[in-house]
Amino acid sequence: MPARIEPATPPFGEDISRSLDRVMKGQPPLRLFTTLARDPRLFQKFFAGGLLDKGHLSIRQREIVIHRTTALCKSEYEWGVHVAVFSRLAGLTPEQVQASVTASANDACWSTEDQVLLRLCDSLHAHADIDDGLWDALRTYFSEEAIIELLMLAGFYRTVSYLTNGLRLPLEASGARFPA
């Protein structure tokens, strides 16, 4: 199925080129990024909202939330990009990568802290809220600032999923695919 909106083509404006170079580190830009590059304002807003910098979360915590959120939203595009680029850096095993799509939050491959993150994603996806028991579990492992970041991260990647799914972006050749 073709993308609903064609990406912009180089040359890009200086601000867009600089952002792409910083994020892509010499690799060709992702289709999502070049599609957003059609509008410099939207492109900059998107890049300003990303949370891939060093914050209150470890890369593992961040990627568990991104993997689970994009899997729940059925964004194979974004899930596949993050699996391909970050899952090893995050220390996620192949079993955990698969479980981010196919298993419950209580699957034995996850630590107790990981399970809390997955339960957070599941709750936000289903209810756009967190019950008091889950809130207390989050506070066991995370500072208040980290919890705010977790909420923002899950929300941002829900938005990314809306973009990748709604635009019908073709999967990146280098991206992983959902488990069968």
C-alpha positions in Angstrom: 0.0 0.0 0.0 1.5 3.4 -1.0 2.0 6.2 1.5 -0.8 8.7 1.5 1.5 11.7 1.3 4.8 11.7 -0.5 7.9 12.7 1.4 9.9 15.9 0.7 13.0 15.4 -1.4 16.4 16.9 -0.9 17.8 19.5 -0.7 16.1 20.3 2.6 16.4 23.7 4.3 19.4 24.3 6.6 17.4 23.7 9.8 15.9 20.5 8.6 19.2 19.2 7.2 21.0 20.0 10.5 18.3 18.2 12.5 18.4 15.1 10.2 22.2 15.0 10.3 22.2 15.1 14.1 19.6 12.3 14.5 20.5 10.1 11.6 24.3 10.2 12.1 25.2 9.7 8.4 22.3 7.2 7.6 19.6 8.1 5.1 16.7 9.9 6.8 13.6 7.9 7.8 10.5 8.2 5.7 8.6 9.6 8.7 11.2 12.4 8.9 11.2 13.3 5.2 7.4 13.3 5.2 7.3 15.8 8.1 10.0 17.8 6.3 7.3 18.9 3.8 6.5 21.5 6.4 9.4 23.1 8.3 7.1 24.2 11.2 5.6 20.7 11.7 9.1 19.1 11.4 10.6 21.4 14.0 7.6 20.9 16.4 8.0 17.1 16.1 11.7 17.2 16.7 11.2 19.5 19.7 8.8 17.1 21.2 11.1 14.0 21.1 12.4 12.4 24.3 15.4 10.5 23.0 17.9 12.6 24.9 19.3 11.9 28.4 16.5 12.4 30.8 15.2 10.7 33.9 14.9 7.3 32.3 17.5 4.7 31.3 17.5 3.7 27.6 16.0 0.4 28.6 13.1 2.0 30.4 12.5 4.4 27.5 12.6 1.6 24.9 10.3 -0.7 26.9 7.7 2.1 26.9 8.3 2.9 23.2 8.2 -0.7 22.1 5.0 -1.4 24.1 3.2 1.8 23.1 3.9 1.4 19.4 3.0 -2.3 19.5 -0.4 -1.5 21.2 -1.0 1.2 18.6 -0.1 -1.4 15.9 2.6 0.9 14.5 4.9 -1.7 13.0 6.8 1.1 11.3 7.9 2.8 14.5 8.2 -0.4 16.6 10.4 -1.8 13.9 12.7 1.2 13.7 13.1 1.2 17.5 13.7 -2.5 17.7 16.4 -2.3 14.9 18.2 0.8 16.3 17.8 0.6 20.1 16.8 -2.8 21.4 20.4 -4.1 21.7 21.5 -0.9 23.3 18.6 -1.2 25.8 19.6 -4.7 26.7 16.3 -6.2 25.5 16.5 -9.9 24.7 14.9 -11.3 21.5 12.3 -12.9 23.8 11.5 -9.5 25.4 11.3 -7.8 22.0 8.7 -10.4 20.9 6.9 -10.1 24.2 6.5 -6.4 23.8 4.0 -7.2 21.1 2.6 -10.6 22.0 2.7 -11.1 25.8 1.1 -9.7 28.9 2.8 -7.4 31.2 3.2 -10.3 33.6 5.2 -12.5 31.3 8.1 -14.2 33.1 10.7 -12.6 30.8 10.2 -9.2 32.4 11.6 -8.0 35.8 9.1 -6.5 38.3 10.2 -3.0 37.3 9.7 -3.8 33.6 6.3 -5.2 34.3 5.3 -1.9 36.0 6.3 0.0 32.8 4.3 -2.4 30.6 1.3 -2.1 32.9 1.6 1.7 32.6 1.6 1.5 28.8 -1.4 -1.0 28.8 -3.3 1.2 31.2 -2.7 4.4 29.3 -3.6 2.7 26.1 -6.9 1.3 27.4 -8.0 4.0 29.8 -5.8 7.1 29.3 -5.3 7.0 33.0 -3.4 5.2 35.9 -5.2 3.7 38.8 -3.9 4.3 42.3 -2.3 0.8 42.7 -0.3 1.3 39.5 0.6 4.8 40.6 2.0 3.5 43.9 4.0 0.8 41.9 5.4 3.5 39.7 6.5 5.6 42.7 8.4 2.5 44.0 10.8 2.7 41.0 10.6 6.2 39.6 10.9 9.8 40.8 8.0 12.2 40.2 9.9 13.8 37.3 10.6 10.3 35.7 6.8 9.5 36.0 6.0 12.8 34.2 8.6 11.8 31.5 7.0 8.3 31.2 3.6 9.9 30.6 5.0 12.3 28.0 7.0 9.5 26.3 3.9 7.2 26.0 1.8 10.1 24.7 4.5 11.2 22.2 4.8 7.7 20.7 1.0 7.3 20.5 1.2 10.5 18.4 4.0 9.0 16.3 1.9 5.9 15.8 -1.0 8.1 14.6 1.3 9.6 12.1 2.9 6.4 10.8 -0.4 4.5 10.6 -2.5 7.4 9.3 0.0 8.3 6.6 0.4 4.6 5.7 4.1 4.9 5.8 5.8 2.0 4.1 8.0 0.0 6.5 11.7 0.9 6.6 13.9 -1.7 5.0 16.1 -1.8 8.0 13.2 -2.0 10.5 12.2 -5.1 12.3 8.8 -6.7 11.7 6.1 -7.7 14.1 6.4 -11.3 15.2 3.9 -13.6 13.5 
